[in-house]
Amino acid sequence: MKKARIGFDVGRKIGKIDDRIYGSFIEHLGRAVYTGIYEPKHPQADKKGFRKDVAEAVRQLRVPIIRYPGGNFVSGYNWEDGVGPVEKRPRRLELAWRTVEPNEVGIHEFADWCESVGSDIMMAVNLGTRGMDDARRLYEYCNFEGGTALSDLRIRNGRKKPFGIKVWCLGNEMDGEWQMGHKTAYEYGRLAAETSKLLKLIDRDVETVACGSSNRDMPTYKHWEREVLEQCYDVVDYLSLHQYYGPNHVDNDHRSYLTLADNMDAFIREVVEICDEVGAKKHSDKKIHLSFDEWNVWYHSNEQDKAIRPWQIAPPQLEDIYNFEDAVLLATMMNTLINRCDRVKIACLAQLVNVIAPIMTQPGGGLFRQTIYYPYYYASVYGRGEALRAEIDGPTYDCARFTGAQALHVSGVRNGNELFVMLVNRGGEDTDVTIAVDGATVVSVTECSVLQHTDRLAVNSFENPDCVAPRASSAKTEKEGVRLVAPSESVHFVRLALR
Ligand code: AHR
């Protein structure tokens, strides 16, 4: 069997993790809201129509922040349609996903739900069909104490206390020609600067996110980041990155697919370089941080979605059913965000319920947790604290798209007397791994669980919800460190008690 050593040193820190890297995303798209989190006729619905079982599954994930209401949806959204008496709210054509939006859920309902699951809102404003005036009006409606037309309207609509939304996205994927109100980098950079300026005039503490590229393969990638930042560097706080992967990125080569977190890592590195280059050019002391506010695997539903009839309410769009290998890739993507926590301060797994999501629901029925739920769950629950640098001395492999990829992919997070390690063996060989911790003594192994399946295409379903789920594994504490066998293609969740 191959051997490997993973070395941590409690003094070698990457940085303190901002909890918001474990954020997620809910868009008015498909069944994310309607028959996802909200289904008034469901036997488990609460007084406000939200499913208690779904809320509980979300609560378990300890999602710190949820991006809302889109996505592409936001670029055509009139937020006023979603406030006031529900029976008076209009139905609207929703052009991003070609559906009908009933507006039964709007900012009030969503904010109440977020409070009930313990999450903050990351609000996106419409810079597509609308603009900066709409953004400042929405901000005043949501966050101003009272005594102005819009804040008083909020109070009359039943919410005395402001929503207190701190993070605001300045539009969505404005580089994409599919986006309603798509713009050039210069046009968008100017608009982002002016919109952010208005929000900061109302509240100096607001944090704003400018749109970066929709993915690393965009033809305007890098030019977009440079030009947008040239225009808005001084007045925004974060630049966004979005990225979804599928085997189609690597000509369906399985080994290359499992290596795609390296592509994500390079994306982050390149965007950091551009941010710092623009900052240096401007002689600025300020650092722009990153908001990786859409990331996931997305490809399973592409074909089936082509057959969906347009102009329905909440059709089953983007309902990817994730298999075991997707969870392996997702774990390495999560590791990448942890290992880049010095610059990535916000990240949103896109999305949360039904739409490319870790949680799937059946209208009127139950729910199940997808394979990708588990790496996200473990990282979010146990990965709070300081990320430590990992030295990996282990096997590498070559595949169609990459050479010299590390078979082991790992992150380590110290939280007081606990070190949480998410260890992925994405290589083709079982490996005998020793995890060594310098600067502290490993007293015991609190937990060692493994996500593994003999069939890389295995999935969970309503009938078989635990087909791919973590199970207890074993790790021994030895003189050199904690020793375990990481089978080929497996994800280990290891919690070590330190002294
Ligand atoms: O998350 C699904 C979609 O992916 C979002 O609406 C959009 O921003 C991205 O292209």
Residues whose N, C-alpha, C, O or C-beta is under 5 A from the ligand:
A	BS01	AHR	G71 N72 F73 E173 A350
